[in-house]
Amino acid sequence: MIIVDAAQLVIPQIVKNAIDSLSIGSFDNKTLVFQCMFILFLGLAMAGLRYGWRNLLMGSARNVEKGIRDDLFRHVLNLDMAYYDKVKTGDIMAHAVSDINHIRMAFGFGLIVLVDTILLGSTTLAIMVWTHPKLTALAMIPMPFLIITTRTLGKKMHAFHKTAQESYSQLTEIVRESFFGIRIIKVFNFETVIGNKVEKASTDYFKKNLKRAFITALLKPLLGLFFNLSTLVVIFYGGFLVMQQIITPGELVAFIQYLGILAWPVIAIGWMTNLFQRGMASLKRINTLLDSMPDVSSPDCPVIPPKVEGNITFKDVGFTYDTGKAILSNINLKIHKGTSIGISGPPGSGKTSLVQLIPRLYNVSKGEILIDGLDLSTIDLDFLRRHIALMPQESFLFSGTIRDNILMGQEMEKERLDRIIRVCSLKDTIDKMPDGLDTIVGERGITLSGGQKQRIALARTLSFEKPIIILDDPISQMDTHTASKVISRLNRMNLNATFIIISHRISALASCNTIYIFKNGRIDHFGTHEELIKNDRFYKESYLVQQFEEEYDV
């Protein structure tokens, strides 16, 4: 790039010598051909070198973009659940797409323009001063206005870009949410309502972008105006100097060419300002995300036990979300390794929150949870989660094949996979699929029913042989007949693990060693299936209602 800039500065000197030679009649054909060939050579060399530095510099900018995107994605994956409770997905998507693109432009084209502005601009200005200081001073009269204009509009550009990006985040989130809920929109005929909502967000983004575009559109014509004023001054006063024979015609032509070369760095100040203002605003937004640290993380000196047996102890555990409302209070229970524990209770009683504390998706607000006598907060987080399989309430599937969703990249013997498929009552379902296990399920399992998705999610959970297995409402979307088969097969399956199951269906809990009934974030009753039927009204009524439904297929 330095060589290209140097070559640009040589060409006006060749033109100057040619014009002065022509003026005094000392130019011959040989010299003319030589100088024209030299200019052609410089032009070709500049084209080749310019191609080279554009590849290198723009390639570096792409590497920066890739590095930031990789770092951002890794960081987002390491943030805890509490962060996702507060931040919209669309906001993160805007960071990963639009903001990173603006940073790439700033450190790609922006860096090129910066070097050109400093290197080419300063060298060209020095040559102009050396040619004629007074003429240069007159040509620079519009420059203070240029600096003031660039600075003023640059600040506005920064502010407008920030608000435009925030609006883009909101628009992205609304569009994402609309596609996610497309079935609800279709069923309830909400197309007009959602369309108006998207249009409102789109209009807001459009208006904020229009303000930014107005500043950009205003900046470039103003820069062009200042340059044309400088050219006018040079031609007027330079022509007078030529007539007075203070400078030669060649020097005036060279001076105008240098002014033309200087025009690019000067005009590029506006473009560079635009790029850097956008890039810095986007970088600030991304840094804010990268500076967000997870509340749940491994301790500085983590403990890595030689083995996880599966003994779990809750000691006076309390939990509160950021809203401040207590979800769990004074939870004391002991789960011995290899036993099966059932949890039930009314909606909102804290069941899901309880099991989410075991793999430390959230930190306890009070008390402590022990695994094999070790406080969870002292154990290496990756190690802990490698030994816990949790099936959440939402049966999420990735847009791959059934096999991909069950195995998630792990190798497994066909016999074991077939066994898990039979336990989850998936064999008949898979046999009916066009490609069997290799059938594509579509985005979020769109081609499957709720019960089918739930059984695949259950198979995925069971495919990982872990000492602690937690199932959160695993049969809620299955029909009664299928649910009974799955529970029966689960009970016969020798998991050799501590087994925790949350369910509203009593049939799923009946064979558990101990069943806990939660109410208002506390343990209301506990015991075996038979004991709770005798002693707990909620459990008994739920059992009788469900027994009636199963008997008469209600």
C-alpha positions in Angstrom: 0.0 0.0 0.0 2.9 2.3 0.8 4.5 1.5 -2.6 1.2 2.2 -4.4 0.8 5.6 -2.6 4.4 6.5 -3.5 3.8 5.6 -7.2 0.7 7.8 -7.2 2.9 10.8 -6.1 5.5 10.1 -8.9 3.0 10.4 -11.8 2.2 14.2 -11.4 6.0 14.8 -11.5 6.3 13.0 -14.8 3.3 15.0 -16.2 4.9 18.2 -14.9 8.2 17.5 -16.7 6.4 16.6 -19.9 4.2 19.8 -19.9 7.2 22.1 -19.1 9.2 20.4 -21.8 6.4 20.8 -24.3 6.0 24.5 -23.3 9.6 25.2 -24.2 9.7 22.9 -27.2 12.4 20.5 -25.9 10.3 17.4 -26.1 11.0 14.6 -28.7 9.1 11.5 -29.7 11.5 9.1 -27.9 11.1 10.9 -24.6 7.3 11.1 -25.0 7.1 7.4 -25.7 9.4 6.6 -22.8 7.4 8.7 -20.3 4.1 7.3 -21.5 5.4 3.8 -21.1 6.7 4.6 -17.6 3.3 5.9 -16.6 1.7 2.7 -18.1 4.2 0.6 -16.1 3.4 2.5 -12.9 -0.3 2.1 -13.6 0.0 -1.7 -14.1 2.2 -2.0 -11.0 -0.2 0.0 -8.9 -3.1 -2.2 -10.1 -1.3 -5.4 -9.2 -0.1 -4.1 -5.8 -3.5 -2.6 -5.0 -5.1 -6.0 -5.7 -2.5 -7.6 -3.3 -3.0 -5.2 -0.4 -6.8 -5.3 -0.7 -6.7 -9.1 -0.5 -4.4 -9.0 2.6 -6.1 -6.2 4.4 -9.6 -7.2 3.7 -8.7 -10.8 4.4 -7.4 -9.6 7.8 -10.7 -7.9 8.4 -12.5 -11.1 7.6 -10.3 -12.9 10.2 -11.2 -10.2 12.7 -14.9 -10.8 11.9 -14.5 -14.6 12.3 -12.6 -14.2 15.5 -15.1 -11.9 17.1 -18.0 -14.1 16.0 -16.4 -17.2 17.4 -15.5 -15.5 20.7 -19.0 -14.0 20.9 -20.7 -17.4 20.3 -18.5 -19.2 22.8 -19.1 -16.5 25.4 -22.9 -16.6 24.8 -22.9 -20.4 25.3 -21.1 -20.0 28.6 -23.6 -17.5 30.0 -26.0 -18.9 32.5 -29.8 -19.3 32.3 -30.4 -16.1 34.3 -28.9 -14.1 31.5 -31.3 -15.6 28.9 -34.2 -14.8 31.3 -33.4 -11.1 30.8 -32.1 -10.7 27.2 -34.0 -11.2 24.0 -32.7 -13.6 21.4 -33.1 -10.9 18.6 -30.7 -8.7 20.5 -28.0 -11.4 20.5 -28.7 -12.2 16.8 -28.2 -8.5 15.9 -24.8 -8.5 17.7 -23.8 -11.7 15.8 -24.8 -10.4 12.4 -25.1 -6.7 12.0 -22.8 -5.4 14.7 -19.9 -7.7 13.7 -20.3 -6.7 10.0 -19.9 -3.0 11.0 -16.7 -3.9 13.0 -15.3 -5.7 10.0 -15.9 -2.7 7.8 -14.3 -0.4 10.3 -11.1 -2.5 10.6 -11.1 -3.3 6.9 -12.0 -0.4 4.7 -11.7 1.9 7.7 -8.1 0.9 8.3 -7.3 1.4 4.6 -8.8 4.8 4.5 -7.0 5.8 7.7 -3.6 4.8 6.3 -4.4 6.6 3.0 -5.5 9.7 5.0 -2.4 9.9 7.1 0.2 8.6 4.7 -1.0 9.8 1.3 -2.6 13.0 2.6 0.4 14.2 4.6 2.9 13.4 1.8 0.8 15.1 -0.8 0.3 18.2 1.4 4.1 18.3 1.9 4.8 18.3 -1.8 2.1 21.0 -2.4 3.8 23.2 0.3 7.2 22.6 -1.3 5.8 23.6 -4.8 4.2 26.8 -3.5 3.4 27.5 0.2 1.0 30.4 -0.4 -1.0 28.6 -3.1 -1.3 25.6 -0.7 -2.4 27.9 2.1 -5.2 29.4 -0.1 -6.2 25.9 -1.2 -6.6 24.9 2.4 -9.0 27.7 3.4 -12.1 25.4 3.2 -10.4 22.8 5.4 -11.3 24.2 8.9 -15.0 24.1 7.8 -14.4 20.5 6.6 -13.0 19.5 10.0 -15.9 21.2 11.9 -18.5 19.6 9.6 -17.0 16.1 9.9 -16.7 16.3 13.7 -20.3 17.6 14.2 -21.9 15.2 11.8 -19.7 12.3 13.1 -21.1 12.7 16.6 -24.7 12.7 15.3 -23.8 9.6 13.1 -22.6 7.7 16.2 -25.8 8.5 18.1 -28.1 7.6 15.2 -26.2 4.4 14.5 -26.6 3.3 18.1 -30.3 3.9 18.2 -30.7 2.2 14.7 -28.9 -0.9 15.9 -31.1 -1.1 19.0 -34.2 -0.8 16.8 -32.8 -3.5 14.5 -32.4 -5.8 17.6 -36.1 -5.3 18.4 -37.2 -5.9 14.9 -35.1 -9.1 14.7 -36.7 -10.4 17.9 -40.3 -9.7 16.8 -39.7 -11.4 13.4 -38.0 -14.4 15.1 -40.9 -14.6 17.6 -43.5 -14.4 14.9 -41.9 -17.3 12.9 -41.6 -19.3 16.1 -45.3 -18.9 16.9 -46.5 -19.2 13.3 -49.0 -22.0 14.2 -50.7 -19.8 16.8 -50.8 -16.9 14.3 -52.5 -19.2 11.8 -54.9 -20.9 14.2 -56.2 -17.6 15.7 -56.0 -15.6 12.5 -53.5 -13.2 14.0 -51.8 -12.3 10.7 -53.1 -8.7 10.7 -52.2 -8.2 14.4 -48.7 -9.6 14.0 -48.2 -7.9 10.6 -49.0 -4.5 12.2 -46.6 -5.2 15.0 -43.8 -6.1 12.6 -44.7 -3.1 10.4 -44.5 -0.7 13.4 -41.1 -2.1 14.4 -39.9 -1.9 10.8 -41.1 1.7 10.5 -39.2 2.6 13.6 -36.1 1.0 12.2 -36.6 2.7 8.9 -37.0 6.1 10.5 -33.9 5.8 12.6 -31.9 4.5 9.6 -33.3 7.4 7.6 -31.7 9.8 10.1 -28.4 8.0 9.8 -28.7 8.1 6.0 -29.5 11.8 6.0 -26.2 12.5 7.9 -24.3 10.3 5.5 -25.9 11.8 2.4 -25.2 15.4 3.8 -21.6 14.6 4.6 -20.4 13.6 1.1 -21.8 16.5 -0.9 -20.4 19.0 1.7 -16.9 17.4 1.3 -17.2 17.6 -2.5 -18.2 21.3 -2.2 -15.2 22.1 -0.1 -12.9 20.3 -2.6 -14.4 22.2 -5.6 -13.9 25.5 -3.8 -10.2 24.6 -3.3 -9.9 23.7 -7.0 -11.5 27.1 -7.9 -8.9 28.9 -5.7 -6.0 27.0 -7.2 -7.0 27.6 -10.8 -7.7 31.3 -10.2 -4.6 32.1 -8.1 -2.4 29.5 -9.8 -3.2 30.9 -13.3 -2.2 34.3 -12.1 1.2 32.9 -10.8 1.8 31.2 -14.2 1.1 34.4 -16.0 3.6 36.1 -13.7 6.0 33.2 -14.5 6.4 32.5 -10.7 5.5 28.9 -11.3 5.5 26.9 -14.6 2.4 25.5 -16.4 3.7 22.0 -15.5 3.9 22.9 -11.8 0.3 24.2 -11.9 -1.0 21.0 -13.6 1.0 18.9 -11.1 -0.4 21.0 -8.3 -4.0 20.4 -9.5 -3.2 16.7 -9.8 -1.9 16.6 -6.2 -5.0 18.5 -5.1 -7.0 15.7 -6.8 -4.9 13.1 -5.0 -5.5 14.9 -1.7 -9.2 14.9 -2.5 -9.5 11.2 -1.8 -8.0 11.3 1.7 -10.0 14.5 2.5 -13.3 13.2 1.2 -12.5 9.8 2.7 -12.4 11.5 6.1 -16.2 11.5 6.0 -16.4 7.9 4.9 -13.8 6.9 7.5 -15.7 8.8 10.2 -18.9 7.0 9.2 -17.2 3.6 9.2 -15.4 4.1 12.5 -18.5 5.7 14.2 -20.5 2.7 13.2 -17.7 0.3 14.1 -17.1 1.8 17.5 -20.8 1.9 18.3 -21.1 -1.8 17.4 -17.9 -2.7 19.2 -19.3 -1.0 22.3 -22.5 -3.0 22.1 -20.6 -6.3 21.6 -18.2 -5.5 24.4 -21.1 -4.9 26.7 -22.3 -8.5 25.9 -18.7 -9.9 26.2 -18.4 -8.1 29.6 -21.5 -9.9 30.9 -20.2 -12.6 33.2 -22.2 -15.6 34.2 -23.4 -15.8 37.8 -22.9 -19.6 37.6 -19.3 -20.6 36.9 -16.6 -23.0 38.1 -14.8 -21.9 41.3 -11.2 -20.7 41.0 -9.9 -24.0 42.5 -12.6 -26.5 41.4 -12.9 -30.0 42.9 -13.0 -32.9 40.5 -14.1 -36.0 42.4 -12.8 -39.4 41.1 -16.3 -40.6 40.7 -19.9 -39.4 41.1 -22.0 -41.9 43.1 -25.3 -40.0 42.9 -26.1 -39.1 46.6 -27.8 -35.7 46.6 -28.6 -33.7 49.8 -30.6 -30.4 50.0 -29.8 -28.4 53.2 -32.2 -25.5 54.0 -32.2 -24.6 50.3 -34.0 -21.4 49.2 -34.2 -20.0 45.7 -35.3 -16.7 44.3 -35.3 -15.4 40.7 -34.4 -11.8 39.9 -38.0 -10.7 40.4 -37.4 -11.1 44.2 -40.2 -13.6 44.7 -39.2 -16.7 46.7 -39.7 -19.8 44.6 -38.3 -22.4 47.1 -38.0 -22.2 50.9 -36.3 -24.4 53.5 -36.0 -27.5 51.3 -34.4 -30.4 53.2 -34.2 -33.8 51.5 -31.7 -36.6 51.0 -31.6 -38.7 47.9 -29.5 -41.9 48.1 -27.6 -43.2 45.1 -29.5 -45.6 42.9 -32.9 -44.7 44.3 -35.8 -43.2 42.3 -37.5 -40.1 43.5 -40.8 -38.7 42.4 -41.9 -35.1 42.6 -45.4 -33.7 42.1 -47.5 -30.8 43.1 -49.7 -28.0 41.7 -48.3 -25.8 38.9 -45.9 -23.1 40.1 -45.0 -25.0 43.3 -41.3 -24.9 42.5 -40.7 -28.4 41.1 -38.8 -27.4 37.9 -36.8 -24.8 39.8 -35.7 -27.5 42.3 -34.2 -29.8 39.7 -32.6 -27.0 37.7 -30.5 -26.3 40.8 -28.9 -29.8 40.7 -26.8 -29.2 37.5 -26.4 -25.6 38.6 -28.4 -24.0 35.8 -29.0 -21.5 38.6 -27.2 -20.9 42.0 -29.1 -21.5 45.2 -30.1 -18.3 47.0 -29.8 -19.8 50.4 -28.5 -23.1 51.9 -26.5 -25.6 50.0 -26.8 -28.7 47.8 -24.3 -31.6 48.2 -23.4 -34.3 45.8 -21.6 -37.2 47.5 -20.9 -34.8 50.4 -19.4 -32.1 48.2 -21.0 -28.6 47.9 -22.1 -28.1 44.2 -20.4 -24.7 44.2 -17.0 -26.3 44.8 -17.2 -28.8 42.0 -16.0 -28.1 38.5 -19.0 -27.0 36.5 -18.2 -29.0 33.3 -17.5 -32.1 35.4 -20.8 -31.8 37.3 -22.9 -31.4 34.1 -21.1 -34.3 32.4 -22.6 -36.5 35.1 -26.2 -35.3 35.1 -28.8 -35.9 32.4 -31.7 -33.5 32.5 -34.7 -33.7 30.3 -36.5 -30.3 30.5 -40.2 -29.7 30.2 -39.8 -28.3 26.6 -39.0 -31.1 24.2 -36.5 -29.2 22.0 -35.3 -30.9 18.9 -32.6 -29.7 16.5 -33.3 -29.5 12.7 -31.4 -32.7 11.9 -32.3 -36.4 11.7 -33.9 -38.4 14.5 -30.6 -40.2 14.9 -28.7 -36.9 15.3 -31.2 -35.7 17.9 -30.8 -38.9 20.0 -27.1 -39.4 19.7 -25.9 -35.8 19.6 -22.6 -36.7 18.2 -21.8 -39.7 20.4 -21.0 -43.2 19.1 -23.4 -46.0 20.2 -23.8 -49.7 19.5 -26.8 -50.5 17.5 -28.2 -52.9 20.1 -28.1 -50.3 22.8 -29.7 -47.7 20.6 -32.5 -50.2 19.6 -33.1 -50.9 23.3 -33.5 -47.2 24.1 -35.8 -46.7 21.1 -38.0 -49.6 22.4 -38.0 -48.2 26.0 -39.2 -44.9 24.6 -41.9 -46.6 22.5 -40.4 -45.1 19.3 -39.9 -48.3 17.2 -43.3 -48.2 15.5 -43.0 -44.5 14.9 -39.6 -44.7 13.4 -40.5 -47.7 11.2 -43.3 -45.6 9.6 -40.9 -42.8 8.8 -39.7 -42.5 5.2 -36.0 -42.7 6.1 -36.3 -44.4 9.5 -33.8 -43.0 12.0 -32.3 -40.8 9.3 -35.6 -38.9 8.7 -35.2 -35.1 8.9 -37.4 -33.8 11.7 -37.4 -30.1 10.5 -36.8 -27.0 12.5 -37.6 -27.6 16.2 -39.1 -31.0 15.1 -41.9 -29.3 13.1 -42.9 -32.5 11.3 -43.5 -34.5 14.5 -46.3 -34.5 17.1 -45.8 -33.3 20.6 -45.7 -36.8 21.9 -43.2 -38.0 19.3 -40.9 -35.1 20.1 -41.1 -35.9 23.8 -40.2 -39.5 23.2 -37.2 -38.5 21.1 -36.1 -36.1 23.8 -36.5 -38.8 26.4 -34.4 -41.2 24.2 -31.7 -38.5 24.0 -31.6 -38.2 27.8 -31.4 -41.9 28.3 -28.7 -42.4 25.7 -26.2 -40.7 28.0 -25.2 -43.1 30.7 -25.0 -40.8 33.6 -25.2 -41.4 37.4 -27.9 -38.8 37.9 -31.0 -38.7 35.6 -33.7 -36.1 35.9 -36.9 -36.1 33.9 -39.1 -33.1 34.1 -42.7 -34.0 33.1 -41.5 -36.6 30.5 -44.9 -38.0 29.5 -47.1 -34.9 29.6 -47.7 -34.8 25.8 -48.1 -38.6 25.3 -51.4 -40.3 25.1 -52.4 -42.5 28.1 -51.6 -45.8 26.4 -48.2 -44.8 25.1 -47.3 -43.1 28.5 -48.1 -46.3 30.4 -45.9 -48.4 28.1 -43.0 -45.9 28.4 -43.3 -45.8 32.2 -43.5 -49.5 32.5 -40.4 -50.0 30.3 -38.5 -47.3 32.2 -39.2 -49.1 35.4 -37.9 -52.4 34.0 -34.8 -50.7 32.5 -31.8 -51.1 34.8 -30.5 -47.5 34.7 -28.1 -48.0 37.7 -28.5 -44.3 38.5 -30.1 -41.9 40.8 -33.5 -41.2 39.1 -35.6 -38.1 39.7 -38.9 -37.7 37.9 -41.3 -34.8 38.0 -44.8 -35.5 36.8 -48.5 -34.7 37.2 -49.4 -38.2 36.2 -49.4 -40.4 39.3 -48.8 -43.5 37.2 -45.3 -42.2 36.4 -44.5 -41.8 40.1 -46.1 -44.9 41.6 -43.0 -47.1 41.5 -40.6 -44.5 42.9 -39.0 -45.2 46.3 -40.1 -41.8 47.7 -42.5 -39.2 46.3 -42.4 -35.6 47.4 -45.4 -33.3 47.1 -44.6 -29.6 46.7 -46.8 -26.7 47.6 -45.9 -23.0 47.5 -42.2 -23.8 47.2 -42.1 -26.1 50.2 -42.3 -29.9 50.7 -45.8 -30.5 51.9 -45.8 -34.3 52.2 -43.6 -37.2 51.2 -43.8 -41.0 51.3 -44.4 -44.0 49.1 -47.3 -44.2 46.6 -49.5 -46.1 49.1 -48.7 -43.8 52.0 -49.5 -40.6 50.0 -52.9 -42.1 48.9 -53.7 -42.5 52.5 -52.2 -39.2 53.9 -52.2 -36.5 51.1 -55.5 -35.2 49.7 -54.0 -33.6 46.6 -52.2 -36.9 45.7 -55.2 -39.0 46.3 -57.6 -36.8 44.3 -55.1 -36.6 41.4 -54.7 -40.4 41.5 -58.5 -41.1 41.5 -59.2 -38.6 38.7 -56.4 -40.0 36.5 -57.4 -43.6 37.2 -60.9 -42.7 36.0 -59.6 -41.0 32.9 -57.4 -44.1 32.1 -60.2 -46.5 32.7 -62.7 -44.8 30.5 -60.2 -43.3 28.1 -61.5 -39.7 28.8 
